[in-house]
Amino acid sequence: MMKRFILTFFLVTITVSLSNGQTVDVKYLNPKFGTGDPYKHFRFGTSGEYYAGFMWNNTNGAYGNGDDFTIFTYGNRDINLRTGTGNFIVFPSSGGNVGIGTTNPQSKLDIYRRGEEVSLLRFSTERPWEFIQTGTGGGSGLALRSKVNSKYFRIQSPEGVNNTVFFTSNTASASRVYLVPHGGRVGIGTGSPDAELTVKGKIHTQEVKVDLNGSVAPDYVFKEGYELRSLEEVQAHIKEKGHLPGIPSAEEMKEEGVNLKEMNLKLLEKVEELTLYVIQLKKENGKLKESVEVLEYNLKN
């Protein structure tokens, strides 16, 4: 009875002191509330309703994973941690982690939530972004979704240069991805690209369009004054070099690769030259045909 009286007197003294704006210095505080339960706690509220509280939790899984300190509220009340002009810092002395939705965080910040379209993290700027889960089970994934239509997401250098830009839109044909738009190189299958796009492997596509960009299509072959090699000259070049005039050798192509635009233009040049050779042969064949017809006529008469 005497202990209960002393404890009541102690609490009343603290309550009166705090209500008068005074400070009570203590070295250790070991509340007896909750004795016999797996936790000790202070609660704020009235005799008929609790609002919030502090708890040292020993083994109760409802307030953590055991052996921890808990700040809790009742009902739909928030917990606000508000600083003045200072920072809010979570700094575990032994390198612990922060968990949201989990009592067993596995990284510095571990956010746990499951389900189709659940929101995991949101950046509430003027045009918000949100990380959400898509799908469930083995088909689940993580998506970065714009919460408004037509929005840019940029990856920038320390000086603000756009290295990669994503433009998202509900209209699929309006969406864009810009890789190194201000210069640089992209490598696929390689860590040392030697051009704006370097692919070490196969490319499967339906169509490739190449700009001439200063190159000249070989229609000059058909212009008057074009110096067409004679077939004898072509034959001599093939005999000496082992390849067509103006076409790289097999060794050159193996060592330096093949420039598709340049090679296609050279091959078109050869096709047009072949066309001229065919026209010449047709003319010669026509003359031979006329000569044969004259000879046949003379033989018959």
GIJO-V229505 format. One record per pair of residues at least 24 apart in sequence whose ideal C-beta (glycine too) atoms are under 6 Angstrom apart, sorted by sequence separation. I is the first residue (numbers start at 1). J is the second residue. If there is no record, write none. Layout:
I&J + I&J
This chain:
50&74 + 127&151 + 65&103 + 64&103 + 228&276 + 218&268 + 210&261 + 218&269 + 221&272 + 221&273 + 218&272
